[in-house]
Amino acid sequence: MNFIKAMTPELSLWSLTPEEARENLADLLFLADESWQMIDKYLAKTEIWALKSKTDFVASIAVEPKTNQQWEIMNLAVDPRFQGHGLGSRLIKIVSDAARATDQKELLVGTGDASISNLSFYLHNGFRFAQIRFHFFDQYSEPIEENGIQLRDMIVLNKRLTD
């Protein structure tokens, strides 16, 4: 784990390897993706940042480079005790700044078709609807429900990083 910087007196930013993330961020990773099989498919290919409050990690983001101009957020989670305090938005800004610094043109993120609060969050953070990955959730061994609706398709949103 590499300490990057103090964000506030109580909050610091860290960079973790995929192995460190699996060990130290397991609860957070599982909040955003309910399948270890799926998490393990992408985790080794990601860059991971996490916010730590005193002794505990409270938010994390894992980003996979897709092309030489595009990154995809594969996992973004905030501990429920810390939700609504801007930590997820702060992580998106950190990733957006890092992407711009490496000449990325676009960020992608996918969420379930019934994930209303996630869709609202991403739209508020500058993302726009880009595509639908039909039948995406068919690959999960167990059905996933949100808001009383079984997830079937992934809604992909994008955020342009250039003018």
N, C-alpha and C positions, 0 to 999 in steps of 0.2 A: 504494500500500500504506500502510495506517495501522497504526502500532504501537499496541497497546492497553495491554498491561502485561507486566511481567516476572512469570513464574509461579514460577521458581526462578532462581538465578544463571546456569544454563545454558539455560533455556527461556523463550521469550517468545511472547505471543499477538499475532496480526496479523489485520487485516481486509483482504480483497482484493476488488477489483472482478472481475466475470467475465472481463474481458480480462486482468487481471493474473494471475488464477488459471490461465487457459489457457496463459499464458506461463511462470509460475513453479511451477505445481503439476502440470504435465502428467503426470509419472511417477506421482504420487499419484492423480490423477483416473483414470488408466488402470488402476491396481490395482483400483479398485472397480467400474469399468465398462469392459468390453473393446471398446467401440465409440465412436469419436469422433462418429459420426453421432448416437448416442443422447445422449452427453454434450452435444453442441452443442444438442440439443433443449431441455434444461432449464437449462443453465448460465447463460444470460442472465437467467433469472428468479429466480436464487438469491442469497442472502446467503452469503458464504464467510468462514470463519475458518480460520486455520492456526497450527500450533505450529512455532516455529523453534528449532533447537538450534544455537547459535553462528551458522554461516553458511548452514545448510541447513534447508529446510522438511522436517519429518519426519512430520507428520500434518495432515490437513485434513478439513473438513466443509462441505458445501454444503446449504443448507436453502431450500426453496421455500415461501412462504406459499400455502396452498391455499384457505383461507377466512379470515374475520376471527377465527376461533378455533382454527385448525388449521394447523400447519406440517408439511411432510414432509421428512425427511432424504433427499436425492437421491443423495448421494455421501459416504462416510466411508471414509477410508483412513489407514493407518499404515505407514510405511516398514518393510519386513520386519525390518530391523536393530533397530528400536525397538518391535516388537510384544511384548506381554506385560509392558509397563511401565506400563500404566494410561493411556496417552495417548488411546486411543479413548474410554474411560470419562470422561476429563477433558473431552474435546470434547462428549460428550453432556451432561455437567453444565453446561457453558458455554451450550450451546444451550437446555437446559431452563430455566436461569435467565433467559436473554434472552427466551424465549417467555413465561414467567410475568410478566416485567416489562412485556410488551405485552398482557397479559390473554389469552394463548392458553390453550386448555383441553386441547389434545392434541397430541402428536407422533406422526407416522406414520413408518414405515420399511419398505421392501420389500427382500426378498432372495430368492435362488433357492431352489427347492424342495429342492435337494440340498446347499445351503450349510450343512452341519451346524455348523461352527464359528461362522459368523455368527449362526445361530439361537440357539446357546448364549450367545454374547456379548450379544445384545440381550435375551434373557430375564434374564440376570444383571444387566442395567442397567435393569430395571423395565418392560420391554415385555411385552406379552401378545399372543397370536394374535388377529387381527381379521378377516381375510378372505383369500381366494385370488383373484388375478388370473389366471384360466385362460388358457393359451396366450400369456402375456406374452412369452416369449422367442422366439416365432415371428417377431417383427418384426426380429430380428437377422439380418444377412446370412450369418453363419457360426454353426454350432451351438457352444454353450458347454458344456463338461463340468466338473463338480466332483465329486470323490470317485468318478470313473469313471462318473458318471451324467449324461446330457444334461439340462440345465436346460430345463424346459417352462413351469412356472407360477411366478408370484411369490407368495411368502408375505408378507402385509402384517401388521405388528405395530403396536400402538399403546401409547402411554404417556400415561396421564391425568396432567395437571399440577395438578389441583385435588383437594381431599379428597373 
